[in-house]
């Protein structure tokens, strides 16, 4: 299991000055690592909102990947700092889950 970071307080990065966005990204990683005693390697952009400078901040902070809210499966060669995701809701049953991960179903959703 991995624990990922999501900023200190679910900040809308695109609405923050760059220094505050950087603080949100870096401090959340440091705080979680301190609490867990383990490296935090993944980041998820709050609300899925980010700009190229946020990708750079995430990379510089030492994360190895970041997730957006764009729907779809990750493909070889995708930007690891703007990964898509598959929507799995509480109501998703096992057959739907299989269809979402094993077919292009989610790739066609926007």
Buried (B, 14 or more C-beta within 10 A) or exposed (E): EEEBBBBBEEBBBBEBEEEEBBBBBBBBBBEBBEEEEEEBBBBBBBBEBBEEEBBEBBBEBBBEBBBBBEBBBBEEEEEBBBBBBBEEEEEEEEEEEEBBEEEEBBBEEE
